Amino acid sequence: MFLQSYGNVLNRAKTPLNPDADFVRWTKMFKPQVENRLNTRFNTFDAVQFTAHSLAGAIYKVKVSVGGDRYLHLTLFKPLPNSNEVEKVTHIEDGKTREDMLV
């Protein structure tokens, strides 16, 4: 899975990376959570960039294209295996553009 392939970047939180197909598919599982929290529906929901670091699991900052010139910045948490925690969206920033830096 993608987590192993990105394991070597988990502590380089300031280095934006381009996601591979597995990472893009993984981020799509958060679409319903984001839509519910923002009370809207998106036709497009594609990760275009991310940063990662580890802290009792993996924390990903992800830039997501949701159609047109609209982007979201999401913070996603992937817990350690056997931690009994669930993967979840911990923060959403709306009103972003492609040029906005992930911070």
N, C-alpha and C positions, 0 to 999 in steps of 0.2 A: 504494500500500500504506500501511498505518497508520503506518509509520515517518516517511514524509514528512508526514503529517497531524499527527504529534506532534513534529516537528522543533523547533518553537518552545518546547517544554516540556522539552527534554532537559537543560537546566541548572538546572531548578527542582526538585531532588531532594526537597525537603521539602514540596512541595505535592501532596497526594494528589489523584488524578484518577479519574473514573469511566471505565472503558474502553468503547469502542464495539464493535460486533459484530466488526469485523476484528481488533481486539486480542484479544478473547475467543477467536476462532477460532485465532489464532496461539498463544496460551498453551496451548491444548488439545494441540498437538503435543508438549508437554513431559510430558504425562500418563504415558506409558510409562516415561520416565526417572525420574520421581518415584515411581511405583509400585514400580519395581525397587529403588530406593534405600531405600524405606521397607518393602519386602517386604509390600505390601498392594495391594488393588484398590479403586478408588473408582467408585461409580456416578455421582457428580456431580463435576465438575471445571470450575468456572466462575470466571474472574477477576472480582472485584467492585470492586477499587481498585488503583491502582498509582502509583508515583513513577518518575521517569526522570532520568538524567543521562548525559553522554557522557564517555568516557575510552577512546580507541582503539576506539570502537564505542559501542553504547548499553548501559547497564546499567539494568535494570528491577527494582524491588522490587515484587512483585505479591502481593496478598492473594487467595487462591483458596478458594472454598467447596467443600468436599469432602463435604458432606452433613450434615444436622442442624445442630448448633451448632459443628461442627468446621471450622476454617480452617487453612490453611498460609500461611506467608510464604515466597515463593520469590525468589531472586535469579537473574535470567535475563540472559545475555549475548548480544547481537546484534553480531557483529563488523562492521567496515567492509567494504564491497564489495571484492572482489579481495584480501582479506587472507589467503586460504587457511585461515581459521579457521572453526569451525562454531558455530552457535547452540547454547547449552547451559545447563543448570541448574548454577549454581555454588554455591548454598547453599539449604538447606531448613530451615525452622523449623516444627516440628509443635506441636500443642497450643495453637493460637491461637484467639481468639474474634473475632467481628465488631468488637467494640469495641477490640481491641488496635491500637495505632498501628503503622504501617509505619516502621521505623527502620533 
